[in-house]
Amino acid sequence: MKNGFIWTAVSLISLLNVLEPSTEPLKERLDAIFNGHSYAVWSIQVEDKETGKSLYSMTPHRRLIPASNEKLIVCAAAMLRLGPNYTYNTEFYTTGKIQNSMLQGDLIVAGAGDPSLGGRFYDGDATFLMRQWAEKFKQKGIQTIQGDVIGVDDVFDDDPHGLNWHPSDLIEWYAAEVSALSFNDGCVDIQVLGAPVSGQPANISWNPPTRYVDVQSDVQTVRSAKNERGVIVQREPESTEIQLTGSIRAKGAATVYVTIPNPTLYFATVFKEILQAEGIQVRGSARDGDDIQLPDQKTWEKAFDHPSMPLIQLLDVCMKNSQNLYAEHFLKTLGFAEYGIGSWQTGAMAIKDVFFKHGCAIDALYLADGSGLSRENRISADALVQILRIMDQSSYAGTFFDAMPKAGVNGTLKHRMRGTDAYGRVFAKTGTLNGIRALSGKIEAKSGKTYLFSILGNATRQASLITGMMDEACALIAGEG
């Protein structure tokens, strides 16, 4: 009888093991992946979406540099605080009366922080919106503007760069200056075309074709791709002079996106040029409102507003394309919404406020910017999964996770995890800096379970290996989790 009881108990345990397989083999295989990098430190957390039970973790409370996983944090807070249908409203004002088709005053454009003014949503036509706005002023009977075209950017502070952004990055598109009145992603797009035969100068043009920048080129045409050095860009801080050197193959093409100083004055300058191209004479100058005594606000008369695309469409660009400028604008917008001025400091406080109101006190979070370009940012995988859980339990879960890149399908994951169990099952934000890799989001496993996860890896060398490890781990979880 006693032996029979023991046999029954052992059989029951064996049956339970069959019905509920151990996760130990999966854990061992994941350990083998992440322990295979001698120079990396990790912060990893993988949780069952339904139960909150940890499937796998490795030092999940360790704070590391998240790179562009910072955007996940900022976009989540923006969605919760502002809502998916939030729009930025750029406001257009005139001062003075309109007499004999002449505006006896200034044209003022007050920015609200819209990062999308330009051609991104208009087939790359950078000045499409400006031509529309010029037409609206013509419809008001204005043929001449006696005064200036003034840009106002007061909802954000005047700090254009995040904490400790590297000086060598500042001419690159991903380090564009931040302004509440931004245009064309804060860049000028320079097209370089190789001449038909080698030995001749390359042809240069830029979009928008503005006089705000002075582009000088010494790019030469060479015989073939193996001879070309590429296009090298130089621009001194605060200067609008851009110098191009290097070489390009015959009939080859390249586009370089170069940041410009003072986005507000850039906007005002290009808008003045478009007004004149569309038949409205401007007798005054393009001005940054910070550099002049603005007209008394009592004299401002609203002409019209321009609403942006809904926030969810802007988030889609930010998350899938990892567009840094958008994330910086979202952070400063949150600061303005909560504290009346948009800055990195108020934005960081606002983000913590948002998550605290949703039951998540993220003490381990340090935000130095919105995009993740700063190497001063710190967060743990555990904190990122907490944020993902908040979003998963919110009414915005579907739209938020759909805005993330999808493995093998789109965004910064388009060419990753193809041909694996992770294909189409991983929705996650990537992160890349020198020595840094990050991936956080959700995995819809073949078993029907969904896992919220964050993998942060910081390495002193061979950081490129981390990407493959992350993809291998995601495929393993998708297939066997």
C-alpha positions in Angstrom: 0.0 0.0 0.0 2.8 2.4 0.9 4.7 1.5 -2.3 1.6 2.0 -4.3 1.1 5.5 -2.8 4.7 6.4 -3.7 4.2 5.1 -7.3 1.0 7.1 -7.7 2.6 10.3 -6.4 5.6 9.9 -8.7 3.4 9.2 -11.7 1.3 12.3 -10.9 4.4 14.4 -10.8 5.6 13.0 -14.1 2.2 13.7 -15.7 2.3 17.3 -14.5 5.8 17.7 -16.0 4.4 16.4 -19.3 1.4 18.7 -19.2 3.5 21.7 -18.0 7.0 21.5 -19.5 9.9 23.0 -17.6 11.3 26.2 -18.8 14.7 25.2 -17.6 16.0 24.1 -21.0 14.9 27.4 -22.6 16.6 29.3 -19.8 19.8 27.3 -20.3 19.8 28.0 -24.0 19.2 31.7 -23.4 22.0 31.8 -20.8 24.3 30.2 -23.4 23.4 33.0 -25.9 24.0 35.9 -23.5 27.0 34.4 -21.8 28.7 34.0 -25.1 29.9 37.6 -25.2 33.0 38.2 -23.1 32.8 42.0 -23.2 29.1 42.7 -22.7 27.1 43.6 -19.7 23.3 42.9 -19.8 20.1 44.0 -18.4 17.3 41.6 -19.5 13.7 40.9 -18.5 11.2 38.7 -20.3 7.7 38.4 -18.8 4.5 36.6 -19.7 2.0 39.3 -20.6 -1.0 37.6 -19.0 0.6 36.3 -15.7 3.5 38.7 -15.2 5.6 35.7 -14.5 9.3 36.0 -15.5 10.3 33.7 -18.3 13.9 34.8 -18.3 16.0 37.5 -16.7 19.6 38.6 -16.3 20.5 41.4 -13.9 17.2 43.1 -14.8 17.6 46.0 -12.4 21.0 47.0 -13.8 20.8 50.5 -15.3 22.4 50.7 -18.8 22.6 53.1 -21.7 19.4 52.4 -23.7 20.3 54.3 -27.0 17.1 54.7 -29.0 15.0 52.6 -26.6 14.7 56.0 -25.0 12.2 56.7 -27.7 9.9 54.0 -26.4 9.8 55.7 -23.1 9.0 59.2 -24.6 6.5 57.9 -27.1 4.6 55.9 -24.4 4.4 59.0 -22.2 3.3 61.1 -25.1 0.5 58.7 -26.0 -0.7 58.5 -22.4 -0.5 62.3 -21.7 -1.5 63.7 -25.0 -3.5 61.0 -26.7 -3.2 59.5 -30.2 -5.3 62.2 -31.8 -3.3 65.1 -30.4 -2.2 67.6 -33.0 0.3 70.5 -33.0 -1.2 73.8 -34.2 1.2 76.2 -35.9 -0.4 79.6 -35.8 -0.1 82.4 -38.4 -0.7 86.0 -37.5 -0.5 89.4 -39.1 0.0 92.9 -37.6 -1.3 96.0 -39.1 -4.1 96.6 -41.6 -4.4 95.4 -45.2 -4.7 98.4 -47.5 -4.4 98.4 -51.3 -3.3 94.7 -51.2 -0.5 95.6 -48.8 -0.1 94.2 -45.3 1.0 97.3 -43.3 2.9 95.2 -40.8 4.5 91.9 -40.2 3.7 88.2 -40.8 4.3 86.1 -37.7 4.5 82.3 -37.5 4.2 80.9 -34.0 5.5 77.3 -33.7 3.9 74.8 -31.4 6.6 72.2 -31.6 5.4 70.3 -34.7 8.4 68.2 -35.9 6.7 67.3 -39.2 6.7 70.6 -41.1 8.3 69.7 -44.4 7.9 67.1 -47.1 7.8 63.8 -45.1 4.0 63.5 -45.5 3.9 65.2 -48.9 6.0 63.0 -51.2 9.2 64.7 -50.2 8.1 68.1 -51.4 9.7 70.2 -48.6 7.9 73.4 -49.5 4.4 72.0 -50.3 2.9 73.4 -47.1 4.5 76.8 -47.5 3.0 77.2 -51.0 -0.4 76.4 -49.5 0.1 78.9 -46.8 1.2 81.5 -49.3 -2.0 80.9 -51.3 -4.1 81.5 -48.1 -2.5 84.9 -47.7 -3.1 85.7 -51.4 -6.8 84.8 -50.8 -6.8 87.4 -48.1 -5.9 90.0 -50.7 -2.2 90.3 -49.7 0.2 91.0 -52.5 2.9 92.9 -50.5 4.1 92.6 -46.9 5.5 95.8 -45.7 7.2 94.3 -42.6 9.1 91.2 -41.7 8.4 87.4 -41.7 9.0 86.5 -38.1 9.4 83.0 -36.6 8.4 82.6 -32.9 9.5 79.5 -31.0 8.7 80.3 -27.4 7.0 77.1 -26.3 10.4 75.4 -26.2 13.5 76.7 -24.5 16.5 77.7 -26.6 18.8 74.8 -25.8 19.2 73.1 -29.2 21.1 70.0 -28.3 20.8 67.2 -25.7 23.2 66.7 -22.8 26.7 65.9 -24.0 25.8 65.2 -27.6 29.2 64.6 -29.3 30.4 67.6 -31.3 31.2 65.4 -34.3 27.5 64.4 -34.5 26.1 67.9 -34.7 26.1 68.1 -38.5 24.4 64.8 -38.9 20.6 64.5 -39.4 20.2 62.5 -36.2 21.5 65.5 -34.1 19.4 68.3 -35.7 18.8 71.3 -33.5 15.6 71.4 -31.6 13.2 74.3 -32.0 9.5 74.8 -31.6 9.4 76.1 -35.2 11.3 73.4 -37.0 11.3 72.7 -40.8 12.4 69.8 -43.0 13.7 67.8 -40.0 16.1 70.6 -39.2 18.2 69.8 -42.3 19.0 70.8 -45.8 19.0 67.8 -48.3 22.0 68.0 -50.6 21.9 65.9 -53.8 25.2 65.0 -55.4 25.3 63.7 -58.9 28.4 62.3 -60.7 29.1 63.9 -64.1 28.8 61.7 -67.2 32.5 61.1 -67.3 35.3 61.0 -64.8 37.5 64.0 -64.1 34.7 66.5 -63.9 33.1 68.2 -60.9 30.0 66.6 -59.5 26.7 68.4 -59.9 25.2 69.8 -56.7 21.7 70.9 -55.8 19.8 71.1 -52.5 16.3 70.9 -51.2 14.8 73.3 -50.3 16.8 75.5 -52.8 17.3 78.2 -50.2 19.8 81.0 -49.9 19.9 80.3 -46.1 22.8 78.0 -46.8 26.0 78.5 -48.9 27.0 75.2 -50.3 30.5 74.9 -51.7 31.6 71.7 -53.4 34.9 70.2 -54.5 33.4 66.7 -55.1 35.0 65.1 -58.2 33.7 62.5 -60.5 35.7 59.2 -60.7 35.5 56.3 -63.1 33.9 53.6 -60.9 32.5 52.8 -57.5 35.8 51.2 -56.3 37.5 54.6 -56.9 35.0 56.8 -55.0 35.6 58.1 -51.5 32.1 59.3 -50.9 30.9 62.7 -50.0 32.5 64.4 -47.0 30.6 67.2 -45.3 32.0 70.0 -43.1 30.2 72.8 -41.4 31.5 74.9 -38.5 29.2 75.4 -35.5 26.7 78.2 -36.0 27.7 78.6 -39.6 25.5 78.2 -42.6 28.4 77.6 -44.9 28.6 73.9 -46.0 31.7 72.5 -47.6 31.6 69.2 -49.6 34.7 67.3 -50.6 35.3 63.7 -51.8 34.4 61.8 -55.0 31.5 60.0 -56.6 31.4 57.6 -59.5 30.3 58.7 -63.0 26.5 59.1 -63.1 26.4 58.0 -59.5 24.0 59.7 -57.0 24.1 60.5 -53.3 22.0 62.5 -50.9 23.5 63.9 -47.6 21.2 65.4 -44.9 23.1 68.3 -43.2 21.8 70.0 -40.1 21.5 73.8 -40.1 21.9 76.3 -37.2 18.9 78.2 -35.9 15.9 76.3 -37.3 13.5 79.1 -36.5 15.4 81.6 -38.8 15.7 78.8 -41.3 12.0 78.4 -41.4 11.4 82.2 -41.6 13.9 82.5 -44.4 12.5 79.7 -46.6 8.9 80.9 -46.0 9.9 84.4 -47.1 11.5 83.0 -50.2 8.4 80.9 -51.0 6.0 83.9 -50.4 8.1 85.8 -53.0 8.2 82.9 -55.4 4.4 82.7 -55.2 3.9 86.4 -56.0 3.9 88.1 -52.6 6.5 90.8 -52.3 8.2 91.0 -48.9 9.9 94.3 -48.2 11.2 93.3 -44.8 13.5 90.5 -43.6 13.2 87.0 -42.2 13.6 87.2 -38.5 13.9 85.0 -35.4 11.6 86.4 -32.8 14.3 85.9 -30.1 16.5 88.4 -31.9 14.1 91.3 -32.1 11.6 93.2 -30.1 8.3 91.5 -31.1 5.3 93.6 -31.9 2.9 94.0 -29.0 0.8 90.8 -28.9 -2.4 92.9 -28.8 -1.7 93.8 -32.4 -1.5 90.2 -33.6 -4.5 89.1 -35.6 -4.9 85.4 -36.2 -4.9 84.5 -40.0 -5.2 80.8 -39.7 -3.8 77.6 -38.1 -2.0 74.6 -39.5 -2.7 71.4 -37.6 -0.2 68.6 -37.8 -1.0 64.9 -38.6 -2.4 63.1 -35.5 0.2 62.2 -32.9 -0.1 58.5 -33.7 1.2 59.1 -37.2 4.1 61.1 -35.9 4.9 58.3 -33.3 4.9 55.8 -36.2 7.7 57.8 -37.9 9.6 58.2 -34.6 9.4 54.5 -33.7 9.7 52.8 -37.0 12.3 55.1 -38.5 14.0 56.0 -35.2 13.7 59.7 -36.0 15.5 61.5 -33.3 14.1 65.0 -33.8 10.5 63.8 -33.4 11.4 62.2 -30.0 13.1 65.4 -28.8 10.0 67.4 -29.8 7.7 65.0 -28.0 9.8 65.3 -24.8 9.8 69.1 -24.8 6.1 69.1 -25.7 5.4 67.0 -22.6 7.4 69.5 -20.6 5.4 72.4 -22.0 2.1 70.6 -21.4 2.9 69.9 -17.7 5.1 72.9 -16.7 4.5 75.7 -19.3 7.9 75.5 -20.9 9.4 72.8 -23.1 12.9 71.8 -22.0 14.8 68.6 -21.5 14.5 69.1 -17.7 10.7 69.7 -17.7 10.1 67.0 -20.2 12.0 64.4 -18.1 10.0 65.4 -15.0 6.7 65.3 -17.0 7.5 61.8 -18.2 8.1 60.5 -14.7 4.9 62.3 -13.6 2.9 60.4 -16.3 4.2 57.0 -15.3 3.7 57.7 -11.6 0.1 58.5 -12.3 -0.2 55.1 -13.9 1.2 53.4 -10.8 4.8 53.1 -11.9 7.5 55.0 -10.0 10.6 54.6 -12.1 13.4 55.8 -9.8 16.0 54.1 -11.9 15.2 56.2 -15.0 17.5 59.1 -16.0 16.5 61.0 -19.1 19.2 63.3 -20.6 17.3 63.7 -23.9 14.4 62.2 -25.8 16.0 60.3 -28.6 18.7 58.3 -26.8 21.6 60.0 -28.5 23.0 61.1 -25.2 25.2 58.5 -23.5 24.1 60.0 -20.1 20.7 58.2 -20.3 20.2 55.3 -18.0 17.4 52.7 -17.5 17.0 49.1 -16.6 15.3 46.3 -18.5 12.9 45.9 -15.5 11.8 49.5 -15.8 11.3 49.2 -19.6 9.1 46.2 -19.1 7.1 48.1 -16.5 6.4 50.8 -19.1 5.5 48.2 -21.7 3.1 46.6 -19.3 1.4 50.0 -18.7 1.0 50.5 -22.4 -0.3 46.9 -22.9 -3.0 47.5 -20.3 -3.9 50.9 -21.7 -6.6 51.6 -24.3 -3.8 52.5 -26.7 -2.1 49.1 -26.7 -2.9 48.2 -30.3 -1.9 51.5 -31.8 1.2 51.8 -29.6 2.7 48.3 -30.4 1.7 48.7 -34.1 3.9 51.8 -34.2 6.9 49.7 -33.4 9.1 48.0 -36.0 7.9 44.5 -36.9 10.6 41.8 -37.3 11.4 41.2 -40.9 8.6 43.4 -42.1 9.2 47.2 -41.6 11.1 49.9 -39.8 14.5 49.3 -38.3 13.7 45.6 -38.0 12.9 45.1 -41.7 16.0 43.2 -42.5 16.3 41.3 -39.1 15.0 37.9 -38.0 13.8 36.8 -41.5 13.6 33.1 -41.9 13.3 32.5 -38.2 10.4 31.9 -35.8 10.6 35.6 -34.8 9.6 36.8 -38.3 6.4 38.9 -38.0 6.1 38.0 -34.3 8.4 40.6 -32.7 7.2 44.2 -32.3 10.1 46.1 -30.8 12.1 49.3 -30.6 15.7 49.0 -31.6 18.6 51.0 -30.1 22.1 51.5 -31.5 25.1 53.6 -30.5 28.8 52.8 -30.5 29.1 50.0 -28.0 25.4 49.9 -27.3 22.5 47.7 -28.5 19.0 47.5 -27.2 15.7 45.9 -28.2 12.4 46.1 -26.2 8.8 45.3 -27.1 6.7 42.2 -27.3 7.0 38.7 -28.7 3.9 36.9 -29.9 5.1 33.3 -29.5 3.9 30.4 -31.6 2.4 28.8 -28.5 -0.2 31.7 -28.4 1.5 33.4 -25.4 2.7 37.0 -25.6 5.9 38.1 -23.8 6.9 41.7 -22.9 10.7 42.0 -23.0 13.6 44.3 -22.8 17.2 43.4 -23.7 19.9 46.0 -23.1 23.5 45.2 -23.9 26.5 47.5 -23.4 29.9 46.3 -24.6 33.4 47.6 -24.5 34.2 45.9 -27.8 32.5 43.7 -30.4 29.1 45.3 -29.8 28.0 44.3 -33.3 27.7 40.7 -32.1 25.0 41.7 -29.6 22.5 42.3 -32.4 22.7 38.7 -33.6 22.4 37.4 -30.0 19.2 39.5 -29.5 17.7 38.1 -32.7 18.6 34.6 -31.8 17.0 35.0 -28.4 13.9 36.4 -29.8 13.6 33.6 -32.3 14.1 31.1 -29.5 11.4 32.7 -27.3 9.0 33.0 -30.3 9.4 29.4 -31.2 9.6 27.7 -27.8 8.3 30.2 -25.3 
